[in-house]
Amino acid sequence: MNESGVSCSTLDCAAIGETLAVVRVEAPARLPEWGRWLEEIGFVAGEQVRLMAKAIPGGDPMVVRVGQSTFALRRAEAACIGVVPAGALAGSPVDRTLAEGVSV
């Protein structure tokens, strides 16, 4: 669980077709530019995201839809994106923080 009490996972573990909400982007220490890049293409707290497909075999890359854009992400990149089920944020402290315009 994260600090808001909402169970949290990462996008690389999502089920195909599941609608999720981004709660954080956390790049590996050795690749800090990934965090900025993922945020620039739309992976920001509160944004809805959906896993559309995974390559066979191995699931790499993954086809992901965020907002109105579709991207192919490597599993390692998707693992940087913390997500929860889309409805899980409603009324949570994270949701109130987003509504106040403060970055999570």
N, C-alpha and C positions, 0 to 999 in steps of 0.2 A: 504494500500500500504506500501511496505517496503522502505528503504532508496534509493534503486536503481530505484524506480518508477514502479516496477513490482508488480502487484497484487499478494498477497501471501496468502496461506491457509495452513492447516495442513493435514497430510496424513490420519487421521481418517475420514475426510470429503470427501475424494476422491471418484470418481465414479469407479465402477469396470471396468477394462480394460483400464483406462485412463493412458497414459504415462506422467510422471511428472519428474521434476528435483528437487533434494534436494537443499535447499538454507540455511538451518540452522538446528541444533539440539539443543534444549533448554529443559533441564531436570527440573522437579519441584525442588524447593529449598529443600524440605524435602527428595528428592531422587536423589542427584547429581550424583550418580554412573550410573544412566540410561543414561546420556549423553555420558559418556565414553564408556559404553557397546554398545550403538547404533552405535557410530562411529567405534568401533572395528569390528562390524559385517558388515560394509560397508555403513552406512548411513552418507556419507560425502558430503559437498557442491559440486554440479556439477554432482553427480552420478544420473543416471536415475533410477526411481523406478516405479513400476506398482502394483496397487491393483488387485489381482487375484480373491479373493473371500472373502465373509463375512459369518460367521456362522449365522444360522437362529435358533431361533429368536434373535434379539438384536445386531447382527453384531459383536459379540465378541467370539472368536478371529477373526483376519483378516489374510488372506494369502497374503503376500507381496513379490514381487520379486525385488531385488536390485542387479544390475549387473547381474551375472550369478547364484546367490544364491536365494533360496526361504525360507522364514521364516514365522512362525505364530507369530503375535504380538497382544497383548491386545490393545484395543482402547486407553487406557491411555498412552501406550508407543507410539503408532502411533501419538497421539496428540502432542508429543514432536518434531515431524519432520515437519519442515516448507517446503512446496513444491510450485512450480509453474508449469504451463504447460511446457512440455519439450522444446518447441521452444521459450518460453518467455525470456530465458536468452541470446539468441544470440545477441551479440553486446551491451549488457547492461553493466553497471559498474561492476556488479557481475561477468559477463562472462570475462571481461578484467582482473579482479583481479585473477580469477581462472587460466587464461592463463599465468599470470605472476608467478604462483606458490605460491601465498599468500593465506593463509587460510582466509575464510570469517567468 
